[in-house]
Amino acid sequence: MITGHVFIATSLDGFIARENGDIEWLLSRDDPSEEHGYHDFIKDIDGLVMGRGSFEAAVRHDTWPYDKPVLVLSKKLAPLPVPERLKGLVRFSDLAPQAAMDTLAGEGWRRVYVDGGRIVQSFLREGLIADMVITQVPVIIGAGRPLFGLTADDISLTHVSTKVFPSGLVQSHYRVEK
Ligand SMILES: NC(=O)c1ccc[n+]([C@@H]2O[C@H](COP(=O)([O-])OP(=O)(O)OC[C@H]3O[C@@H](n4cnc5c(N)ncnc54)[C@H](OP(=O)(O)O)[C@@H]3O)[C@@H](O)[C@H]2O)c1
């Protein structure tokens, strides 16, 4: 069985980036001496599914930040070739969430890191997320790209744990109830 997993940071008011994509408010709070569990999380992941917004942010880095395979869901990018430096690491696809997960399951993937606000929202709506680790940064940015959005029905969560870091980050782990 394949499952989706979220590991993401938000402002206290629930945004993952400013409207223009800026995440400096988040990066500036990152204390490299603090271990927030990303390495433990990513080591059990077979690969990532992300939206075009997250891909376009990641590809701006000098170094591609992921060593696991990445499937980018995007109608705009799907017909285009993957940039040369990312061949073998990244694929573009316009599959819908369930079809993407079925395809990845067929390739032997079991645990998928689902990243990006709009992508997380659509995977949640389709019941494809098993759990979420959400790290809240103690800042209110007022507007931006939200982690959560409209849902057809309530999505019930089970609180698993919460850690408070000396930097003020508050990280909560939730399981999504079926
Ligand atoms: N705070 C954090 O931890 C964190 C983590 C990840 C990303 N970010 C930031 O968040 C921003 C990106 O998030 P985002 O919410 O704007 O975009 P996103 O979810 O990464 O990507 C959304 C795009 O994905 C495509 N897409 C394909 N299938 C989709 C589906 N089923 N549902 C929704 N979208 C689908 C659409 O592009 P097409 O029109 O091409 O189909 C859509 O515009 C970036 O600025 C990034 O830096 C922050």
The ligand as a MOL file (V3000), in Angstrom:
LIG
                    3D

  0  0  0     0  0            999 V3000
M  V30 BEGIN CTAB
M  V30 COUNTS 48 52 0 0 0
M  V30 BEGIN ATOM
M  V30 1 N 6.9340 26.2250 4.1170 0
M  V30 2 C 7.3100 25.0810 3.5910 0
M  V30 3 O 7.7320 24.1350 4.2950 0
M  V30 4 C 7.2050 24.9030 2.1030 0
M  V30 5 C 7.2410 23.6150 1.5570 0
M  V30 6 C 7.0590 23.4750 0.1950 0
M  V30 7 C 6.8860 24.5990 -0.6050 0
M  V30 8 N 6.8990 25.8210 -0.0320 0 CHG=1
M  V30 9 C 6.6840 27.0140 -0.8320 0
M  V30 10 O 5.3260 26.9750 -1.2700 0
M  V30 11 C 5.2140 27.5160 -2.5710 0
M  V30 12 C 4.5480 26.4800 -3.4690 0
M  V30 13 O 3.3100 26.0610 -2.9450 0
M  V30 14 P 1.9630 26.3080 -3.7760 0
M  V30 15 O 0.8150 25.9590 -2.9280 0
M  V30 16 O 2.0270 27.6730 -4.3420 0 CHG=-1
M  V30 17 O 2.1250 25.3260 -5.0120 0
M  V30 18 P 2.2780 23.7280 -5.2020 0
M  V30 19 O 1.2280 22.9950 -4.4770 0
M  V30 20 O 3.6960 23.3460 -5.0300 0
M  V30 21 O 1.9830 23.6580 -6.7710 0
M  V30 22 C 0.7000 24.0110 -7.2830 0
M  V30 23 C 0.6820 23.7420 -8.7720 0
M  V30 24 O 0.8060 22.3460 -9.0050 0
M  V30 25 C 0.0550 21.9950 -10.1630 0
M  V30 26 N -0.8420 20.8940 -9.8620 0
M  V30 27 C -0.8610 19.7020 -10.5260 0
M  V30 28 N -1.7670 18.8810 -10.0200 0
M  V30 29 C -2.3660 19.5430 -9.0030 0
M  V30 30 C -3.3940 19.1870 -8.1090 0
M  V30 31 N -3.9770 17.9820 -8.1250 0
M  V30 32 N -3.7570 20.1000 -7.1810 0
M  V30 33 C -3.1660 21.2970 -7.1090 0
M  V30 34 N -2.1730 21.6890 -7.9550 0
M  V30 35 C -1.7780 20.8150 -8.9000 0
M  V30 36 C -0.6530 23.2570 -10.6390 0
M  V30 37 O 0.1940 23.7740 -11.6590 0
M  V30 38 P -0.2090 23.6380 -13.2230 0
M  V30 39 O -1.1030 24.7920 -13.4740 0
M  V30 40 O 1.0810 23.6940 -13.9550 0
M  V30 41 O -0.9130 22.3000 -13.3880 0
M  V30 42 C -0.6110 24.1580 -9.4280 0
M  V30 43 O -0.5820 25.5220 -9.7740 0
M  V30 44 C 6.6140 27.8700 -2.9990 0
M  V30 45 O 6.8090 29.2600 -2.7820 0
M  V30 46 C 7.5220 27.0830 -2.0760 0
M  V30 47 O 8.7460 27.7270 -1.8030 0
M  V30 48 C 7.0480 26.0030 1.3020 0
M  V30 END ATOM
M  V30 BEGIN BOND
M  V30 1 1 1 2
M  V30 2 2 2 3
M  V30 3 1 2 4
M  V30 4 1 4 5
M  V30 5 2 4 48
M  V30 6 2 5 6
M  V30 7 1 6 7
M  V30 8 2 7 8
M  V30 9 1 8 9
M  V30 10 1 8 48
M  V30 11 1 9 10
M  V30 12 1 9 46
M  V30 13 1 10 11
M  V30 14 1 11 12
M  V30 15 1 11 44
M  V30 16 1 12 13
M  V30 17 1 13 14
M  V30 18 2 14 15
M  V30 19 1 14 16
M  V30 20 1 14 17
M  V30 21 1 17 18
M  V30 22 2 18 19
M  V30 23 1 18 20
M  V30 24 1 18 21
M  V30 25 1 21 22
M  V30 26 1 22 23
M  V30 27 1 23 24
M  V30 28 1 23 42
M  V30 29 1 24 25
M  V30 30 1 25 26
M  V30 31 1 25 36
M  V30 32 1 26 27
M  V30 33 1 26 35
M  V30 34 2 27 28
M  V30 35 1 28 29
M  V30 36 1 29 30
M  V30 37 2 29 35
M  V30 38 1 30 31
M  V30 39 2 30 32
M  V30 40 1 32 33
M  V30 41 2 33 34
M  V30 42 1 34 35
M  V30 43 1 36 37
M  V30 44 1 36 42
M  V30 45 1 37 38
M  V30 46 2 38 39
M  V30 47 1 38 40
M  V30 48 1 38 41
M  V30 49 1 42 43
M  V30 50 1 44 45
M  V30 51 1 44 46
M  V30 52 1 46 47
M  V30 END BOND
M  V30 END CTAB
M  END
